Amino acid sequence: MGKSKKSGRLTYKGKHVDLGELFSRIETLEQENTKLRKDKRKALRRYRREQELRPYEAELIKLQEHLERISRPMIILFEGRDAAGKGGAIQRITFYMNPRHYRVVALGRPTDVQRSQWYLQKYISRLPSGGEIILFDRSWYNRAMVEPVFEFCTPEEHENFMLGVKGFERDLVRQGIILIKFYFSVSKDVQAKRFEIRKTNPLKQWKLSEVDLQVQAKWDDFSGVKYEMLKKTHTRETPWTIIRADSKHLARLNAMKFILGTVDYDGRNPNLDYVPDPQIVTSGAAEIEKMSADMLRNGRFIE
């Protein structure tokens, strides 16, 4: 019976129609309709997220103008695991900012000359002037995380950095620089999915590096250096702020809220909620406590 339904011919408006071709066309149209509905839902979600970010992006312009007026510099560090969404967050935060008064700094491998210099020297040359915002897409904390894990530095170089970085950052703050240190945290499963997208999406393959191909295998190593970094460099004057970044949208939204809460700028919109979601944003001190408890309970760090 089923076979006969999909075979044979019928006449419609004077034309002969092959039933097999007709059913095949119906199935194709159903698949296309399902895809269109899915694309529509995605577009609607994207639109709603854009609308949710828009008022905070407007506030970031006010913050930037305020810093320009009072000639106050700001540094924002974006650290965290690979594929945690640091670059995307920076793009959204700066999307509407005046490009003359902010810079994104993403340094590559050190040159031979830089390797012969004091490690922090290449970063000092990129510090902000009055009224400027500098956003570091990875920062001097490369020496606290990536370099020791992949043995790009010696144990002595790593130890020297850890001993000196707190004093360096305290000096920045004493000189009037507003310093924000973000660590973008992502779960292992989500990181793996994002790496897979980078492998298969030709528009994102440029993001995939040789190091990226190894970081999943070194997950526990990165957890260990993260714990050490937080314990030794989270201070009252220069604290770390952890952003849970499994949702890129929520990570960006809450990072914006946190930045806006660091400065009492002119013209603040009183109708907005500036309080970060505690499920997304936590302090470095709380993260240290959580990681310590994970280690005691499970014998390993869980992120």
N, C-alpha and C positions, 0 to 999 in steps of 0.2 A: 504493500500500500504506500509506504513512504517512498519507495523507489519510483513508483508510478507518478507520484506527485511531482518529482523532480525531473521527469523525463517526458518526452512528447512535446506537442505544440498546441497552442490555442490561437484563436483569432480575436484581435482587439482593434476596433475601429478600422476593420478591413485589412489589418496587417497580421501576418503570422508572427507569433512570438514563441521563441524557444524557452520552455519552462526552466531548463537547467540554467540558462543565462539569466533568466529573470530572478530566480532564487539567489544566484550568486551576486547579482547586483543589489538585491535587498540586503544581503548580509554585509556587503561593502558599505552601503549607506548607513546601516545600523552602527558599524564600527566607526565610521566618520562622525556620526552624530554623538556617540559616546565620547570620542576624542574632543569634539567641539565643546561639549558640556564640561569636560574636565579642564580644558583650556580656559573656559569662561570663569570657572571657580578659581583657578590660579590667578587669572587677571584681576578678579574681584579682591582676592586676598592681598595681592600686590598693591592694588589701589588703596585699600584700607590701611595697609602698613605705611604707605607713603603719606597718607593723610594724617596718620598718628604721629609721624616724625616731623611733619611740616612746622607746627608751632614751636617745637624745640629748636629746629634749625634757624627759625627767625630769632629766637632768643640768643643763639650762639653769635649771630651777627651783632646784637646789642652788646654782648659780652666783649666781643672783639673790639668794637668801637670804644667801649669803656676803657679797656686796657690801653688803647692807642691814646686816649685823652690824658690818662694819668701816667703814661709812659712806663707801664709795668710789664715786664716780660713773663712769659709762661712757657713751661716745658711739660709735655705730656709723653710719657714713655708707654709704648705698647709692647709688652712682652707676653710670652705664653707659648704653648705648643704649636707646632706647624699645623696649618689648616684650622686654626681656632677662630679665624675671621678678623684678624688684626687689620689687614690691609683694607678690607671692605668697610670696617668701622671708621677708619681714617678717612676714606672717601666720602662717607655720609656726613661725618662731622664737619668736614671742610667744604662740602658741596656748594654752599652759598656764601662762604666767607670771601672777604676781599683778599685776592691772591697776593697783593702787595705787602700784606702784613702777616702772612703765615708761610712756613716752609715745612715740607715733609722731608725728613732725612732718613734714607734707607741705604746704609753703607754696604758696599760689597766686601770682598776679601781684601785684607790689608796688602798694600804694596810693599816692596822690599824696604823702601824708605820708612814707611809707617811701622814696619816690624822692628826697625832699629830705634824707634822713638818710644817715649813714655806712652803706655797703652792708651791713656785718656786724652792724649794730645789731639788726636784726630776728631774727638768729640768736642773738645773745648773750642776748636776753631769754628764750630757750627752752633754755638750757643746763641740765644736770641739777644737782640738789642731791645731797648725800651719800646714797649707797645707791640712787640712781635710774639707770635706763638710758634713754637717749634714742636712738631710731632715726630717722634722717633719711631719708625717702623723697625723694631728691634733697636737695641741701644748698647751702652757699655756693658749691660748685663749678658751680652753674648759670652763674656769671659766667665760668667757664673754658671751658664747652662750649656749652650751648644758646644763651646770650645772644650771644656773638660770631658764631656760625654764622647766626643769624637776625637779626643786627644789632639786638638788643634793648638793647645797650649800645654806647657809643662805644669806639673803639680805646684811647683814653686811660683810660677806666674799666676796661677789660679789663686793660691793662698795670699800672695801679695795684693792682688786685686780685692779680695774679700776683706783684707785688713784695712785697706785705704779708702774704699768707696763710701763708707759712711761719713767720713770727714769731708770728702769731696762734695757730697750732696748737702751736708750741713752748711758748707761754705756757700753753695748756690742759694740756699734759702736765706742765709744771713745777708746776702747781697740783694735781696728783694725779689728773687725769682720765685714764681709760683710753680711748684713741682708736683706733678700728679704721676703716680706710678701704677699703671694698670697691668694686671696679669690676667690674660684671657685663658680660661680653663675650659677644656673640651673633653668629653668622654672618649674612651678608646674606640668604641663602636662607631661613633659619629665621625671621628677622625678618619677611620678606615673607609667609611662611605664617601667622605669628601675626597680622599686620595683616589678612589675608584673613579669618581666623576672627572677628576683631573686627567686620569689616564685615557678616558674614552671621549671626553668633550674636546674637540679641536680648538675651541675658543679659550680653554683653560689649561691646555697642555703646557704652556709656557711657565705655569706656576710650579710644575713638577720638577724637582731637582734630584740629583743623586742622593743628597742627604735625606730627602723626603722618603725615598724608597727604603731607608733603614730605620726610620724613627719608630715605627710600630714595634720592631724587634727590640728596640732600646727603651721601651715605654717605662719600665721600672727604673732604669738608670736616670731618666729625666725626672721621674718622681723624686728620686733621692736628691738630685742637685736642686730641684725646686724647694724641697724642704729645708735644705741647708741655706739656700739663698734667702728664704723668708725669715728663718731664725736669726740670721746674722745681719740682715739689712732692713728689716722692718723696725722702724723707730718712731717715736712720737713725732719728731720733726719731719721725718721723711717716710711716711707709712706706705705700705702696699694696699691696693684695693683689688680684690678678686672679682672678675666678671665671669659668671657661668655662661658659656657661649654655645651650648648645643643648639639654641635658637639664635640665629644671626640677628634677626630683627630685634628680639628682646635685649640682646647684648648691646646693640647700637643705641637703642632707646634709653637704656639705663646708664650707659656710659655718658650720653649727652646730659641726662639729669644730674649725674654726679659732677660733671664739669661745671655745669651751671650753678651748682650749690657751693662751689669753692670761692666764689667772688660775689660780693654784694654790689652788683652793677646797677646803673641807672636804667629806669624804664622797664623794670621787670614786670611781666604779665602776671597779675595776682590770681588769675583764674586757672593757671596751670598747676598740675601736681608735679612738684620737683623732687619728691621723695623716691629714691630708687627702691625697686622691689627687693626685699630681703632674700627672696629665693634666687635672685640673679646676682645681687651685689653683696659681698661680705668683706670684712676687713682682713688684712693679712694676719692679725693676731688670732682671729677666729679660725682661719684656715690652718694655721699652725696647730691649734688645739685639735681640730678635726683630723689632721693627718697623724698627729701623735696618738689619738684614740684609735684610729684605723690600724696603726702599727701594733698597738698593744692588743687589740681585739683579734686581728686577722694575721698578724705577722708580716704585713706588707701595707704599703700605701695604696689607697683607693681614691681615684679621682673621677 
